[in-house]
Amino acid sequence: MKKIGFLSFGHWSPSPQSQTRSASDALLQSIDLAVAAEDLGADGAYFRVHHFARQLGSPFPLLAAIGAKTSRIEIGTAVIDMRYENPLYMAEDAGAADIIAGGRLQLGISRGSPEQVIDGWRYFGYVPPEGQTEADMARRHAEVLLEVLQGEGFAQPNPRPMFPNPPGLLRIEPHSEGLRDRIWWGASSNATAAWAAKLGMNLQSSTLKDDESGLPFHVQQADQIRAFREAWKAAGHAREPRVSVSRSIFALVDDRDRAYFGYGNDNDDKIGFIDEKTRAIFGRSYAAEPDVLIEQLAKDEAIAEADTLLLTVPNQLGVDYNAHVMEAILTHVAPALGWR
């Protein structure tokens, strides 16, 4: 069995071809798609966070709204860029959203990727300390978030408060029990995957990673997952970790699917540079008739290693079509692979 959810970037565009032409369209349709996914029997509704872009940038109102409209499906991010985050305020928002959802929040965070503007985190008021990089700053923000999510008091109370305080030091409120174990790190390298394991975070691995061996993407990603699990075991954590991978997968079952994705020109990994120093490998997309998809996906080593698969969806094609994309995978592909 494998948990299967969707991952949406929440794009909107004024283009006549887009079903999401405004921020309102993207946000409200995201809620509707999560409801549809739950009705279909999918396991997760996840959203990518980008700033200074016509995409979803403020996840917690959206996650809380989905939490109020659903009852079972996991609700998460993949991922929030921690360079932009105040970890204490983030802990308050996350705690509230998780309580509204009844403990279903799965919060993916990371050091971030190239954004729409140069050093966008500076406009949010964050600058790395002397001698540190923006990646160091992101990881420190993540460490502080993990600390405050433990629920331990750390703030000295006012001796003359406006309202009565409980005894001792005060913690961030609202505190949602168990959320600390549902924080995931989006790792692009084997080393950061091992770092995440040491801190007790789950692992999210997307459709790109640092090209560390020249091997096919799915093989490198499977190696990363195994390195993560080895580091987790060495750290001595009591619980079992979770691992997700994301893929673009389309079962061609009708003329719409073939018109959108039947061109078959994205079947190979690609190599590129996400910045001037980092060579990255980008995983292939899958688009084929269900019987061919089943054969192809059975050979994907990273999907086999992961307990959770996130299907990246083309949200600008609208709720009905994306629900169809998920239903086709859940009905025609997942059972044959033992995922259902």
Secondary structure, 3 states (H helix, E strand, C coil): CCEEEEEECCCCCCCCCCCCCCHHHHHHHHHHHHHHHHHHCCCEEEECCCCCCCCCCCHHHHHHHHHHHCCCCEEEEEEEEHHHCCHHHHHHHHHHHHHHCCCCEEEEEECCCCCCCCCHHHHCCCCCCCCCCHHHHHHHHHHHHHHHHCCCCCECCCCCCCCCCCCCCECCCCCCCCHHHHEEEECCCHHHHHHHHHCCCEEEECCEEECCCCCCHHHHHHHHHHHHHHHHHHHCCCCCCCEEEEECEEECCCHHHHHHHCCCCCCCCEEEECCCCCEEEECCCEEECHHHHHHHHCCCHHHHHCCEEEEECCHHHCHHHHHHHHHHHHHHHCHHHCCC
